[in-house]
């Protein structure tokens, strides 16, 4: 129990520090007194599977909500990557994308750029997949409120990260 409290206190200290770069994941449950190593490993595996299932459900629900709320959803390809320094002095990259195929709503073929705008203790925002991509990579772009850009893009997702059946159907051409 003492080890668990120490780990919890350390995690809290790391999460509340101003210089933290990423959120610390929740530690697995500790081995209980008298519990065998095998039983503990099985309990930790079940705990992790439950967390993974919750995360997958959250991502699926988010994709569904993004699809419903977006004015336009389209595939875009990164055509340029430039070094970018945020106003907070952190080095990052700015990506320029060009729409290649509409999935829902208006088709956009103009170029637009995305980059991080602010740091948090859990990483930079916005947390768009495309910002860490490379030239030639393609992403699903969710836009609400006008032409694609930093303020109107609601999210980006790698094609391999799409799990929503409606978006998958649109990707496969069966809108």
Buried (B, 14 or more C-beta within 10 A) or exposed (E): EEEEEEEEEEBEEBEEEEEBEEEBEEEBEBBEEEBEEEEBEEBBEEEEEEEEEEEEEEBBEBBBBBBEEBBBBBBBBBEEBEEBEBEEEEEBBBBBBBBBBBBBEBEBEEEBBBBBBEBEBEEBEBEBBBBBBEEEBBBBBBBBEEEBEEEBBBBBBBBEEBBBEBBEEBBEEEE
